[in-house]
Amino acid sequence: MNLNTLSPIIFVGGKGGVGKTTLSSSIAVKLAKSRKKTLIISTDPAHSLSDALDVKLSSKIKNVCENLDAMELDPDEIVNEHFNQIEQTLRTYAKPEMFAKIKEHLRLSKDTPGAYEAAMLEKICRLISDRGDYEHIVFDTAPTGHTMRLLFMPSVMSAWTDGLLKHQKKREEVADAAKIFWQNKPDYEFNPFAPSREQRWQKAMVKLNERKELFLKANEILKDSKMTQVFLVMIPEALPLFETIRAVNILNEFKISLGSILINQIIPNSQNDEFWQIKVKKQGEILQQISSQLSHVKKHKIYLKADDLRGEKALNDIEILAF
């Protein structure tokens, strides 16, 4: 693998159990060894990045070796942080007497479907939008479906927020026409144009615009092939092949650059045992299908090793070969 062609943002995805964490860690270590300041981040709730790097990690950035930092995003911590920010925002413009009900609603919302994805999405968008002094950020992601949702949600959320803002613009047009009827009742309790109400609404609009800009920026980065590449890991078996083909088609549809398909755990041909000879034959059939059905994309191969691939040296020694 040519490290010089890798983009600043790298997502490593694939079906569960195919070796995503090992290979994303290997890529990160190789980049660090080539003197590229690199951060590797695990977004998979079932963290194994600590095991691969042989270093205890948390949600705080930790130095692993020269030029390499790592972190494991904690889902519960991110959700709590996300909702705490929402709570602080609401405090600035919600009526004090309404806040008890709002706070209870927020507490219940933490357990609703999509709460984790929304919180994780915003965290990832902020990480890729502000890389600091990192030349590369490598994301070790959850299984394929989760990764795809994270990659495509910025464009969806940007469009959703834009819809809210357009609705607000129409509201303002109607409001401007209606204000004349309230000019003589500035202090009326239910006056929708009282200064305090207008100020609260304007603060909400500021936050919506900030989120829209964040999602727009993240979406531009994700769809810029010079900035972002997705590497799909698979093993030479039928189910990972089918899932990889679907993922390739989805990436093409959403115009996100595919860096390469990493075909992991290939068994060397020279096997004496009958069991392993059968395995080699079956893998050979899948490898032929990969060649024919994915002929248009770049591919790399990684041979199965007997050793335990943990720690900086073992990860750096993994050979990611042209297919």
N, C-alpha and C positions, 0 to 999 in steps of 0.2 A: 504494500500500500504506500502510495506517494503522499507523505504527510504535507508536502507543500501545496497540494491541491485541496486540502480540507478547508471548509468554510469556518468562520468564527463561531457559528452556532451549529451544534451537531446533536441530532436526536437519534438514539439507538432504540429501535423497537422490534417487535416480533412476538410470536406465540409464546406462551409461558413455558419455561423449562428448556429453551433452546440455547441459552448461554448469553443473553443480552448483557447481564451485569459483568460477566467475565470479559467480553469483548469491548464493551464501552470503557471498562477500567483499563484494558490493554491499550486502547487508542489514547486515552488520557495520559497514561504513563509514557507512551512513546512520544507524545507531543511535548511533555515535560522534559524528557531526556534530550529532545532536540532544541531545548532552551526556549520553548514557547510557554509563557505563563498561562496555566490552564486551571479551570475549575470544573470538577465533575460533581453532578447533582443527581441524587436518586429521587424520583417522583413516585416510585412504586411503594404503596403502603406496606407491602411485604418486603422490607428492606433486606438486601444481602450485600450491599456495597461495602459495609464494614468488613464482612467476611472475605470478600474478594481482595480488598486492599490490605487486609490483616491489620486494621486500625479501628479503634472504637470511634464511631462518628455520631453526631447529633445534628440538630437543626442549626447549629452554629458552625460557621466555616472553620475548618481545621486544616492545618498544613500537614501534608502526608510525606512529602519529600521536596527537594528543591524544585521550584516552579510548578508544584502541583498542590492544590487545595481541594477539599472535598466536603460535602455535607449531605445529610439525609433529611429531606423535608418531612416534618411531622404533621400528618393530616389533622389531628385534633388541635394542635397548636396553631396551624394555619387557619382553620375554621374559626377558632376563638379570636384570633387576631383580626380576621376579616370582619366578624360581627362586632367586635369592639370598636373598630373604625366606623362601622355603620352607626353604632350607638352614639359615638362622639359627634358624628355629623348631625344626626337627628336632634341631639341636645341643643345645637346651635339655632335651630329654627322651629322645633316643635313646641307647642304650648306646654308649660310645666304640668298642668293637670292631665294632659294626655299621655305623659311619658311612662307612667306605670303600666298602662296597657301596651304601649309600644315595646317596652322592655320585655314583657311577657311574650309578646308575639315574636320578637327576635330570638328569645330563648327556645321557643318551640320550632322556629325555622331552622335551627342548626341541624335538626334531625330529618329535615325534609329531603326528598330525592333531588340531587343536583347541587346541594349546598357545598359538598366537598369539592365538586368539579369547579363551581364558580370561584371558590376561595383559592383553589390550586391554580386556576387559570390566571387570576389577577396576579398571583405571586410570580408565576412563570413569565407573564408579560412584563412585569417590572424587572425581572432578572435579565431578560434578553434585550430590553430597551435601554438598560443602563449596565453595561458590562464592566464598568470601572476600568481597571488596567489589565483585565484578562484578555489575552489574545484569542483564547478559545474557551467556550463553555460546552461541556458534554453532558447531555441529559440521558441518564439511565432510566428508562420509562417502564411503566406497567405494561401488561400484555396489549397486543395490537389495537383492539377496539378502544381502549382507554386513551392510547396515544393519538389515534385518529381524531377523537373528540377534542382533545386538548389542542391539536394543530388547527382545527377548523373553527373552533369556538370564537377566536378573536374577530373573524369576519362576520359571524352571526351576531355577536354581542355589539359590534360596531353598528351594524344595520339596525338592530333593535333600539339602541340608544339614539341613533339618528332619527328613528321614527318617533320617539318620545319628544325629541327637540322640535321636530316639524309640527307635532301636535301642539306643543307649547307656543310655537310661532302663530298658529291659527288662533289659539286662545288669546294671545296678546292683541291680535287684530280685532277680535270680537270685543275684548276688554276695552280697547281704545274707544270703540264706538259707544260702549255702555257707560263709560266713566262720567259723561256729562249728566246722567241722571242721579249720580251720587255726590255731585259737587257741593250740594247744600246740606249733606248729611255726613260730614267727614268723621264724626265721632260715633255714628250709629253702630251698635254692637255687631251687627251682621254685615257691615260694609265690607265687601270682598276686596275693595281697593284701599283699605286703611293702610297707612305706611308700614305698620308692623307686619301685616300679612304679605304685602308686596316684598318686603325685605327678606322674609323667610323663604318665599318662593324663589327669589333671585339667588339665594344661597344654594338652594337645591339645584338650580340650573347650572351654577358654577361647577358643582360636583359632577353633574351629568356630562358637562363638556370636558372636564378633566378625564373622566373614564373613557369617553369617546376618543379623545386624543391618544390615550394609552393604548386602546385596542387597535386604533388605526395604525399607530407606529409599529406595534407588534405584528400586525397583519402584513405590513409592508416588508418587515424584516423576514418573516416566515416565507413570503413569496418571492424573495430576492435570492436567486440561486448563488449569488456571490456571498451572501450572508448566511444562508441556512441550507443544510443538507440533512436528509433522513437516511439512515442506514438500517436496513431490515435484516435481522438475523433469522436464519432458519436452519434446520437440520434436514438431511436428505431423506425425508419421509413424506408420504402422500398428504397428510393433513396440514403440516407446515407449508407445503408447496401451495395448496389451494388457498390458504390464508394469505400467503405472500403475494400471490397473483392478484387477489382482491385488493390488498393494500396498495400495490403498484398502480392499479387502475384508479383507485380513489385519489392517490397523490397526483396522478396525471390530471384528473378531473378538477382538482383544486389548485393545480399549477404550483405544487410544492416540489422542489428538486429532490430527486432520489440520488444519493451519493453512490451507493452500491448495495448489492445484496451479499451478505456475508453468510456463506454456506459452512456451517460449523459441524464438528464431530465426524468428519469424513474418515472412514476406516482405510488405512493403507491396503493396497491390493495384495501384498505378499503375506497371505495367511495360510497356515497349515491346518488348523483345526476346521472341521467340516462346518460347525456352527458359524464361525466367523466368515468362512467362504460364502455361505448363504447370505449373510448380512451384507458382504461386499457386493454380491450380485444384485441384491435388491436395491442397495444404494446406487449402484451403477445405472439401473433402470430409471430411478428418480433423477439422477444427474443428467441423463439424456433428455428427460422431459424439461428440466430446467433450461438446458441449452436451447431446446426448440421453442418452448413457450415464453421464455424470458430472454430471447436472443437480442432484444433491443436495449437491454440495460446492462450496466457494468456489474460484474460479479467477482467476488473473491472467495477463496476456499481456505479452510482451517482444518488441519488433520487432528484426529482424536489423539489425545495424549494420555499416557498411563499415570502421569504425575498429577498431584494436587496443585491446580493453578491458583495459588494464593500468594499475595505479597508482591512487592514492587519488582523484584528480579524475574519471578516466574511470568508475570504479566508482560513485562518488556520482551521476554524471550518468545512469546507467541508469534508464530509466523503467519501473517495474513497475506496469502499469495494470490496472484492473478489467476483467475479461473481459466 
